[in-house]
Amino acid sequence: MTAKIPATVVTGFLGAGKTSLIRNVIENANGRRLALIINEFGDIGVDGQLLQGCGDETCSDDDIVELANGCICCTVADDFLPTIQALLDRDAPPDHIIIETSGLALPKPLVKAFNWPEVRTRVTVDGVVAVVDGRAVADGQFAADPEAVQAQREDDDNLDHDSPLEELYEDQLACADLVVLNKSDLLVDGEHTAVTGDIHNQVRRAVKLVSASHGQVDSSVLLGLDAAAEDDLDARPSHHDSADDHDHDDFESFAVEFGAVTTPDDLLSRLVPIIERHDILRIKGFVDVAGKDMRLVVQGVGPRVNHYYDRDWESDESRSSRLVIIGERGLDQTAIVSALKA
C-alpha cells in the first residue's frame, strides 16, 4: 500500500501573508513536486497570478489550480473534492499538496473533507498552518479579553455586536498545528512578547509558533508536520461546530477596473482616504502605471497599503488596472468606484 500524499492547509486572515509564505515554499521546495490549490474571495485571481510564473520547476503553472466559485469551506463537494481527485489521478501525482484558503474561510470544514472515502486512503492533512498578521494583532484588530470587549461595547453603541472577523480569527487559530507570526519586523518594543503571549493563550498546547517577515519560513518547518489533522477534529473547536455550514453574508467583494495611473504615489493618495472613509478590509490587484513596462502589484490591509513591480506586462495581455475590494456588507460600491476613477 503506497503512502498517503501529504497536504498542507494554509489559513489566515485577509492580508496576513499567505501567498508570500507559499511563494517562499515554492522557491525552497528542495526537489519536492508541489501542487497548489488557491481559493480566493473575489472575481480576480490575484493570488494565483502572483504564484504563477515563479520560474520554479518543482511547481509549474499547470500545478496551480484556482477555485474562484466561492469560499472553499462552503464548496467542498462541488469544487475541492473533484480538484483533489484530479491531482491524485495524474500519471505523476505531486509529492505534496498546498491549499491556500480564502482569508474568509473556516479551515475545519476543509480538514473534515479529507475523511471523505474518495480521498481518505490517498491523502492526509500533514498540517494546518495559520498565518497571523502580527502588526494587526498588536493594533488590537482581534480582542482576546471578553471582559475588555464587553466594556468597550458598553462605552460605544457601535460595538454592541459580535464581530464575525474575531470569530474567523479564533477558528483559524483553533484549527492550527503551526502558527506563523508574520510581519514580526513591524513589531516594536514589547509588542512581540505581548502578541505571542496572546496567541499562545488561544491555541492548543502542542501548537508551535514561529516568527517571520515577508512569509520567509524554512520549508522544512512548514512541511512534514505529520499531524494527520483529519483524525483529531474534536481537538479543533470552532464557533460553527453546531451549524451545518456558514455563510459570508457579513462580507462582500467587487472588482474595479480603471485606466493607467501616473505614479504609485498618485494611486496611494486616492486609495488611503477611500479605505479610511469606507472601512475597507482588504484591497489587492494589479495596476498599470503610465510609462512603466512592469505591472504594479497592490496589496492593502486596512490603511496599510504596499506596492511593488513584479514582472513585465505580457505582449498578449491587456494593460489595465484591476483591484478587488473586500469589506463588511454595506460598502458604498458606487462611491468607491467613482473615487478610484476620479
C-alpha positions as CSV (number, residue, x, y, z in Angstrom):
1,M,0.0,0.0,0.0
2,T,1.5,3.3,-1.1
3,A,2.0,6.1,1.4
4,K,-0.6,8.9,1.6
5,I,0.3,12.2,-0.2
6,P,0.6,14.9,2.4
7,A,-1.4,18.1,2.1
8,T,-0.8,21.4,4.0
9,V,-3.7,23.8,4.6
10,V,-2.6,27.4,4.8
11,T,-5.2,29.6,6.5
12,G,-5.1,33.1,7.9
13,F,-7.0,36.3,7.8
14,L,-7.1,38.7,4.9
15,G,-3.7,40.1,4.0
16,A,-1.8,38.1,6.7
17,G,0.8,37.0,4.1
18,K,-0.3,33.5,3.0
19,T,0.7,34.0,-0.6
20,S,4.1,35.3,0.3
21,L,4.6,32.3,2.5
22,I,3.6,29.8,-0.2
23,R,5.8,31.5,-2.8
24,N,8.8,31.1,-0.4
25,V,7.9,27.4,0.0
26,I,7.9,27.0,-3.8
27,E,11.3,28.6,-4.2
28,N,12.7,26.4,-1.4
29,A,10.9,23.1,-2.2
30,N,14.1,21.0,-2.1
31,G,13.1,19.0,-5.0
32,R,9.5,18.2,-3.9
33,R,7.0,18.3,-6.7
34,L,4.3,20.6,-5.4
35,A,0.7,21.2,-6.4
36,L,-1.2,24.3,-5.2
37,I,-4.9,24.9,-4.8
38,I,-5.7,28.6,-4.4
39,N,-9.1,29.8,-3.2
40,E,-9.9,33.5,-3.3
41,F,-12.8,35.7,-2.3
42,G,-13.3,37.9,-5.3
43,D,-13.6,37.7,-9.0
44,I,-9.9,38.4,-9.9
45,G,-7.4,35.7,-9.2
46,V,-4.7,37.9,-7.7
47,D,-3.0,35.3,-5.5
48,G,-3.0,32.7,-8.3
49,Q,-1.4,35.1,-10.7
50,L,1.3,36.1,-8.2
51,L,2.2,32.4,-7.8
52,Q,2.2,31.5,-11.5
53,G,5.3,32.2,-13.4
54,C,7.5,31.9,-10.4
55,G,10.0,30.1,-12.6
56,D,10.5,27.0,-10.3
57,E,10.5,23.6,-12.0
58,T,9.1,22.0,-8.9
59,C,5.8,23.8,-9.4
60,S,4.7,24.7,-12.9
61,D,1.7,26.8,-13.9
62,D,-0.2,23.5,-14.6
63,D,0.3,22.6,-10.9
64,I,-1.6,25.7,-9.7
65,V,-5.4,25.3,-9.6
66,E,-7.6,28.2,-8.7
67,L,-11.1,27.8,-7.1
68,A,-13.0,31.1,-7.5
69,N,-16.6,29.9,-7.2
70,G,-16.9,30.8,-3.6
71,C,-15.2,30.2,-0.2
72,I,-13.6,26.7,-0.3
73,C,-15.2,25.7,3.1
74,C,-18.6,26.2,1.6
75,T,-18.0,24.4,-1.8
76,V,-16.1,21.3,-0.6
77,A,-18.2,18.8,-2.5
78,D,-18.6,20.8,-5.7
79,D,-15.1,22.2,-6.1
80,F,-12.5,20.9,-3.7
81,L,-13.0,17.2,-3.8
82,P,-13.0,16.9,-7.6
83,T,-9.9,19.1,-7.7
84,I,-8.1,16.9,-5.2
85,Q,-9.1,13.7,-7.1
86,A,-7.8,15.1,-10.4
87,L,-4.4,15.8,-8.8
88,L,-4.3,12.3,-7.3
89,D,-5.2,10.7,-10.6
90,R,-2.4,12.3,-12.5
91,D,0.2,9.9,-14.1
92,A,2.8,11.7,-11.9
93,P,0.9,12.9,-8.8
94,P,2.5,15.6,-6.7
95,D,4.8,14.9,-3.7
96,H,2.9,17.5,-1.6
97,I,-0.3,19.5,-2.0
98,I,-0.6,23.0,-0.6
99,I,-4.0,24.6,-0.2
100,E,-4.3,28.3,0.3
101,T,-7.8,29.1,1.7
102,S,-9.6,32.4,1.3
103,G,-9.0,34.8,4.1
104,L,-12.7,34.4,5.0
105,A,-12.6,30.6,5.1
106,L,-13.1,28.3,8.1
107,P,-10.4,25.7,8.0
108,K,-12.2,22.9,9.9
109,P,-14.8,22.0,7.2
110,L,-11.9,21.7,4.7
111,V,-9.9,19.4,7.0
112,K,-13.1,17.4,7.6
113,A,-13.4,16.8,3.9
114,F,-10.2,14.7,4.0
115,N,-12.3,12.0,5.7
116,W,-14.4,11.5,2.6
117,P,-14.0,8.0,1.2
118,E,-12.8,9.3,-2.2
119,V,-9.6,10.8,-0.7
120,R,-9.1,9.4,2.8
121,T,-7.0,6.4,1.7
122,R,-4.8,8.5,-0.6
123,V,-4.1,11.9,1.0
124,T,-3.7,13.2,4.6
125,V,-3.6,16.6,6.1
126,D,0.1,17.0,7.1
127,G,-0.7,20.1,9.0
128,V,-2.8,23.3,9.2
129,V,-0.6,26.4,9.1
130,A,-2.3,29.7,10.4
131,V,-0.6,32.9,9.2
132,V,-1.2,35.8,11.5
133,D,-0.6,39.5,10.8
134,G,1.5,40.4,13.8
135,R,1.1,44.2,13.3
136,A,-2.7,43.9,13.0
137,V,-2.9,41.9,16.3
138,A,-0.7,44.4,18.1
139,D,-3.0,47.1,16.9
140,G,-6.0,45.4,18.6
141,Q,-7.7,44.1,15.5
142,F,-8.8,41.0,17.4
143,A,-9.6,41.2,21.1
144,A,-8.9,38.1,23.2
145,D,-10.3,39.5,26.5
146,P,-14.1,39.2,26.6
147,E,-14.4,41.5,29.6
148,A,-12.5,44.2,27.8
149,V,-14.7,43.7,24.7
150,Q,-17.8,44.0,26.9
151,A,-16.5,47.2,28.5
152,Q,-15.9,48.6,25.0
153,R,-19.4,47.7,23.9
154,E,-20.9,49.3,26.9
155,D,-19.0,52.5,26.2
156,D,-19.8,52.6,22.5
157,D,-23.1,51.8,20.9
158,N,-21.3,50.9,17.6
159,L,-19.6,47.9,19.3
160,D,-22.6,46.2,20.8
161,H,-22.5,43.2,18.4
162,D,-20.2,40.2,18.0
163,S,-17.5,40.6,15.3
164,P,-17.5,37.9,12.7
165,L,-13.9,38.8,12.0
166,E,-12.9,37.9,15.5
167,E,-14.7,34.5,15.2
168,L,-12.9,33.8,12.0
169,Y,-9.5,34.6,13.5
170,E,-10.2,32.4,16.6
171,D,-11.4,29.5,14.4
172,Q,-8.2,29.7,12.3
173,L,-6.0,29.6,15.4
174,A,-8.0,26.8,17.0
175,C,-7.5,24.5,13.9
176,A,-3.8,25.2,13.6
177,D,-0.9,22.9,14.1
178,L,1.6,25.7,13.4
179,V,1.2,29.4,13.7
180,V,3.4,31.8,11.7
181,L,3.5,35.2,13.2
182,N,4.2,37.2,10.1
183,K,5.3,40.8,9.7
184,S,7.1,40.5,13.0
185,D,9.6,43.1,11.7
186,L,6.8,45.6,12.2
187,L,6.5,45.0,15.9
188,V,8.4,47.3,18.3
189,D,9.5,47.3,22.0
190,G,7.4,44.7,23.9
191,E,4.8,44.1,21.2
192,H,6.3,40.8,20.0
193,T,6.1,39.3,23.5
194,A,2.6,40.6,24.0
195,V,1.3,39.2,20.7
196,T,3.0,35.8,21.1
197,G,1.5,35.5,24.6
198,D,-1.9,36.4,23.2
199,I,-1.7,33.7,20.6
200,H,-0.3,31.0,23.0
201,N,-3.4,31.7,25.1
202,Q,-5.7,30.8,22.2
203,V,-4.1,27.7,20.7
204,R,-3.7,24.2,21.8
205,R,-0.6,23.5,24.0
206,A,1.1,21.4,21.3
207,V,0.8,24.1,18.7
208,K,4.2,25.7,17.8
209,L,4.7,29.4,16.9
210,V,7.4,30.8,14.6
211,S,8.0,34.4,13.8
212,A,8.6,35.6,10.2
213,S,8.9,38.6,8.0
214,H,7.6,38.6,4.4
215,G,6.5,35.0,4.8
216,Q,10.1,33.7,4.9
217,V,9.9,30.4,6.8
218,D,12.1,27.4,6.0
219,S,10.0,24.8,4.1
220,S,11.3,22.0,6.3
221,V,9.5,23.8,9.2
222,L,6.2,24.1,7.3
223,L,6.1,20.7,5.5
224,G,6.4,17.4,7.3
225,L,4.4,18.1,10.4
226,D,2.8,14.7,10.2
227,A,-0.3,15.9,12.1
228,A,-2.9,13.8,10.3
229,A,-5.3,16.6,11.2
230,E,-8.4,14.9,9.8
231,D,-8.1,12.3,12.6
232,D,-8.4,14.7,15.6
233,L,-11.1,17.1,14.6
234,D,-12.6,17.0,18.1
235,A,-9.5,18.7,19.4
236,R,-10.0,21.7,17.0
237,P,-13.0,23.6,18.3
238,S,-15.0,26.0,16.1
239,H,-17.6,28.7,16.7
240,H,-19.6,26.9,13.9
241,D,-19.4,23.3,15.2
242,S,-23.2,23.3,15.9
243,A,-24.0,24.6,12.4
244,D,-24.2,22.6,9.1
245,D,-22.2,25.3,7.4
246,H,-21.6,29.0,7.5
247,D,-22.2,31.8,5.0
248,H,-20.4,35.0,4.1
249,D,-23.4,37.4,4.2
250,D,-21.3,39.6,6.6
251,F,-18.8,40.3,3.8
252,E,-18.9,41.4,0.2
253,S,-16.4,41.9,-2.6
254,F,-16.3,43.5,-6.0
255,A,-13.8,44.3,-8.7
256,V,-12.9,47.8,-10.1
257,E,-11.2,48.3,-13.4
258,F,-9.8,51.7,-14.4
259,G,-7.1,53.2,-16.5
260,A,-3.4,53.8,-16.0
261,V,-2.2,55.9,-13.1
262,T,0.5,58.5,-13.3
263,T,2.6,57.2,-10.4
264,P,2.2,54.8,-7.5
265,D,2.1,57.7,-5.1
266,D,-0.8,59.2,-7.1
267,L,-2.7,56.0,-6.7
268,L,-2.0,55.8,-2.9
269,S,-3.2,59.4,-2.4
270,R,-6.6,58.3,-3.7
271,L,-6.6,54.8,-2.1
272,V,-5.8,55.6,1.5
273,P,-8.7,58.1,2.0
274,I,-11.1,55.7,0.3
275,I,-10.1,52.9,2.6
276,E,-10.5,55.0,5.7
277,R,-13.8,56.5,4.6
278,H,-15.4,53.2,3.7
279,D,-13.7,51.0,6.3
280,I,-12.4,48.6,3.6
281,L,-10.7,45.5,5.0
282,R,-8.7,44.4,2.0
283,I,-7.5,45.7,-1.4
284,K,-5.5,43.7,-3.8
285,G,-4.8,43.7,-7.5
286,F,-2.7,44.9,-10.4
287,V,-2.2,48.4,-11.7
288,D,-1.0,49.9,-15.0
289,V,1.5,52.7,-14.4
290,A,1.9,55.0,-17.4
291,G,5.4,54.8,-18.9
292,K,6.3,51.6,-17.0
293,D,6.9,48.3,-18.7
294,M,6.2,46.4,-15.4
295,R,3.0,45.5,-13.7
296,L,2.4,47.1,-10.3
297,V,1.1,44.8,-7.5
298,V,-1.0,46.5,-4.9
299,Q,-1.8,44.8,-1.5
300,G,-3.7,46.6,1.2
301,V,-4.8,45.6,4.7
302,G,-6.8,48.3,6.3
303,P,-4.9,51.6,6.0
304,R,-1.6,49.8,5.3
305,V,-1.0,49.6,1.5
306,N,2.1,48.1,0.0
307,H,3.1,48.0,-3.7
308,Y,5.8,46.6,-5.9
309,Y,6.6,45.8,-9.5
310,D,6.5,42.1,-10.1
311,R,7.0,41.5,-13.8
312,D,6.7,42.9,-17.3
313,W,3.3,43.1,-18.9
314,E,3.0,40.2,-21.4
315,S,2.7,41.2,-25.1
316,D,-0.6,39.3,-25.4
317,E,-2.3,40.7,-22.2
318,S,-4.3,43.9,-22.0
319,R,-2.7,46.5,-19.8
320,S,-5.3,47.6,-17.3
321,S,-5.7,48.4,-13.6
322,R,-7.9,46.0,-11.7
323,L,-8.4,45.9,-7.9
324,V,-10.5,43.6,-5.7
325,I,-12.3,45.4,-2.8
326,I,-13.3,43.4,0.2
327,G,-15.2,44.6,3.2
328,E,-18.1,44.0,5.5
329,R,-21.5,44.1,3.8
330,G,-22.9,47.6,3.1
331,L,-20.0,49.0,1.1
332,D,-20.9,52.0,-1.0
333,Q,-19.7,50.5,-4.2
334,T,-20.8,53.5,-6.4
335,A,-18.8,55.9,-4.2
336,I,-15.7,53.7,-4.1
337,V,-15.7,53.2,-7.8
338,S,-16.2,56.9,-8.5
339,A,-13.4,57.9,-6.2
340,L,-11.0,55.4,-7.7
341,K,-11.7,56.5,-11.2
342,A,-11.6,60.2,-10.4
